[in-house]
Amino acid sequence: MFSIYITSFIVGGLICVIGQLMFDVAKMTPAHTLCTLVVAGSILDGFGLYEPLIDFAGTGATIPITSFGNALTHGALAEAEKHGLIGVLTGMFEVTSSGISAAILFGFIASFIFKPKGNI
C-alpha cells in the first residue's frame, strides 16, 4: 500500500516539475503553462494514454491540471458516441460541471473572507 502513495507522489510531482520548468526555463506565462498542460491532458486522453496513467498513478494523475483536459476530452468522446456532435458539447460540461461550480462558489466565498494584498 505504501508503494501506491510513492507512485502517486512521484507522478504528480513530475507533472508539477514539468509545469515549473515551463515557467522557469521556457519563460512561459502562467496562462500559457495552464493551457499547455490542459491540452496535453486532452491529447493524452485522445490517444488513450491518460486512463492507463490514472490506473498506474491514481491521484498523482487525477489531481494536477492535466486531469482537467483529460476529463473534458473523456466526457466529449463518451457523449459523442451516444449523441453525435451535440454530445461533444454536452459531454465536456457534464463531466466537469461540478468541479467548475465548486471553484466558482469557493472563490466567491473566499472573496468575502480574504482581502487583497495590494492595488491590483
C-alpha positions as a printed Julia matrix, in Angstrom:
120×3 Matrix{Float64}:
   0.0    0.0     0.0
   2.87   2.36    0.72
   4.12   1.98   -2.87
   0.79   3.39   -4.14
   1.48   6.61   -2.24
   5.04   6.8    -3.51
   3.97   6.22   -7.13
   1.23   8.82   -6.84
   3.61  11.34   -5.31
   6.27  10.79   -7.97
   3.91  11.02  -10.96
   2.07  14.05   -9.58
   5.39  15.65   -8.71
   6.76  15.04  -12.21
   3.72  16.74  -13.74
   4.3   19.7   -11.43
   8.02  19.74  -12.27
   7.12  19.94  -15.96
   4.88  22.92  -15.21
   7.62  24.6   -13.15
  10.17  24.06  -15.92
   7.75  25.69  -18.33
   7.77  28.74  -16.05
  11.49  28.86  -15.32
  13.23  27.52  -18.42
  10.77  28.25  -21.21
   9.71  31.55  -19.56
   6.05  30.79  -20.28
   3.35  32.83  -18.58
   1.01  31.1   -16.11
  -1.8   31.25  -18.69
   0.34  29.61  -21.38
   1.51  26.93  -18.95
  -2.03  26.21  -17.8
  -3.35  25.92  -21.34
  -0.43  23.75  -22.44
  -0.94  21.3   -19.57
  -4.71  21.1   -20.15
  -4.17  20.47  -23.87
  -1.5   17.86  -23.06
  -4.01  16.02  -20.85
  -6.59  16.21  -23.64
  -4.17  14.85  -26.23
  -3.09  12.02  -23.95
  -6.73  11.07  -23.38
  -7.47  11.31  -27.09
  -4.78   8.71  -27.75
  -6.0    6.57  -24.85
  -2.9    7.13  -22.72
  -4.28   9.08  -19.76
  -6.53   6.35  -18.32
  -3.58   3.9   -18.01
  -1.66   6.72  -16.29
  -4.53   7.14  -13.82
  -4.62   3.37  -13.25
  -0.87   3.44  -12.56
  -0.57   6.64  -10.51
  -4.03   7.17   -9.01
  -4.42  10.64   -7.55
  -0.97  11.58   -8.81
  -2.57  11.77  -12.25
  -6.06  12.99  -11.26
  -5.13  15.99   -9.12
  -2.89  18.06  -11.49
  -4.44  20.31  -14.14
  -3.71  17.78  -16.88
  -6.6   15.77  -15.47
  -8.99  18.61  -16.35
  -8.04  18.25  -20.01
  -8.49  14.5   -19.65
 -11.96  14.97  -18.17
 -13.03  17.38  -20.92
 -11.91  15.07  -23.71
 -13.12  11.91  -22.0
 -16.61  13.35  -21.49
 -16.77  14.74  -25.02
 -15.73  11.45  -26.63
 -18.09   9.37  -24.48
 -21.11  11.55  -25.25
 -20.17  11.9   -28.92
 -20.53   8.14  -29.29
 -24.05   8.3   -27.82
 -25.44  11.58  -29.2
 -23.19  12.64  -32.06
 -21.98  16.21  -32.48
 -24.19  17.69  -29.77
 -22.72  15.13  -27.36
 -19.28  16.68  -27.83
 -20.53  19.94  -26.29
 -22.71  18.45  -23.57
 -20.22  15.75  -22.6
 -17.48  18.2   -21.71
 -19.68  20.08  -19.29
 -21.45  17.04  -17.89
 -18.2   15.62  -16.52
 -16.58  18.87  -15.34
 -19.56  20.96  -14.22
 -19.35  20.04  -10.54
 -15.66  20.99  -10.33
 -16.18  24.26  -12.16
 -19.2   25.1    -9.98
 -17.25  24.34   -6.8
 -14.34  26.55   -7.93
 -16.72  29.46   -8.6
 -18.59  29.01   -5.32
 -15.49  28.69   -3.12
 -13.78  31.56   -4.94
 -16.82  33.73   -4.25
 -16.84  32.77   -0.57
 -13.07  33.37   -0.27
 -13.51  36.85   -1.77
 -15.56  37.83    1.27
 -13.16  36.3     3.8
  -9.77  37.44    2.48
  -8.54  40.87    1.48
  -6.18  41.54   -1.45
  -2.58  42.42   -0.57
  -2.15  45.44   -2.8
  -3.53  47.6    -5.54
  -4.08  45.37   -8.5
